[in-house]
């Protein structure tokens, strides 16, 4: 059972705990349909059976070993065309927490969290609009904490990286506290700082790497646009890519 978070101002002041569910994001969507909710409402489960990430990929998680939760935000100050700023907020919050534990965590565009060449955290953000502004934002997070065996060799966990088990409730509170600090920066209009920090912690930024957009090529990320498109400089010039249009090759 998870308690109301003590260190935060907004996030986790209302907690909905579900022993098991298909997806905390799906549960969060249903909650928003049932009536107004406090901003920062946290929906968390010990057993998510049908979790999804970007590109529709399934999220593998052993019951009781990891953190699978969703946060409901109400960034009604944010225009739809700037919704990628929420991606930066959440990615950076998680990166801030993880790099305090051990240096070396990076964001793989747009919002996967990696340690070296292995994924430790996935993020799925679903926004609903009111006019040209965001009304509700559901932030789904899957963070591998204590699981050590994965079907996919590209996955890892904090226990594997740090060499010891982590207390889930403590990790949850610290992660939410870190996300909230970045969210408050966004509310204060510190978008230049967020963009700078995002690029600083972006995997492949100004580094030659291999990518696949239907053919394998060598390039380097030189920027990420306000709409979230990534700019990759390649031999024949720079090219913009939207989500799902290009893959990293490790």
Order of alpha helices (4+ residues) and beta strands (2+ residues): beta-alpha-beta-beta-alpha-beta-beta-beta-beta-alpha-alpha-alpha-beta-beta-beta-beta-beta
